[in-house]
Amino acid sequence: MTSETYSLAYMTAVFGLFVPYPVLKTCLVVVGAIGLWFLVAVPARRRIKARRFEGDLKRLLRQPL
């Protein structure tokens, strides 16, 4: 198969025959939002948790035994 078979324009044209355009557009927006969530929010949340853990660890190490 050629690479143009997998292009977005081709897929939109093919699925546009079966799925109405507003539904297709909504699905693309949902998939894009989920992709953006995994690219931005998940690493940011991990970083926040790591900083909180470092702060707790520093506080514990400052306490006398």
N, C-alpha and C positions, 0 to 999 in steps of 0.2 A: 504494500500500500504506500501511496505517496504521502508526504508530510502535509499536503494541503487537505487531506482527508480529515486530519485531526485539528485543523485550524478552527478558530472560534467562529469565523464567518460561515464556514461550511456547516458546523454543528448547529448554529443558530438557524441556518436555512433549512436544514433537515428537520430539526425539532419544531421549527416554526410551522411546519405542515401539520404536525400532530398536536402541538401545545399552543394555546393562544399566547400572543406576545406579552401581555401583562403578567401572566403566570410565569413565563420564562424569565422575564426581567426580575420578578420577585425572587425566584429561585437563585438567580445569579447574585442578587444583593445579599441574600441569606448566606450563601456559600462564601462570598467575599467578607462578610462580617465575621463569620466563624474563623476564616483564615487570618484576618486582622487580629482577632482575639488571641489566637495562638502565637502570632508573631510579636505582639506588643504586651498584652496583659499578663500572660502566664510568666514570661521571664521577669517582668517587673514585680510580680507578686513573690517570686522566688527570691529576688534581691531584697525585698522588704523583710521577708522572713529571716534571711541570712543576717541582715543588719540587726534585727531584734535579738537573734540568738547571740550575736557578738556582744551586744550591750548587756544581756543577761549574764553571759560568761565573764565579762569584765567586772560586773558587780559582784559576782560570786568570788572571783579571785581577789578582790579588794578586802573582803571580809576576813578578819583574823580567825585563825583555827582554834 
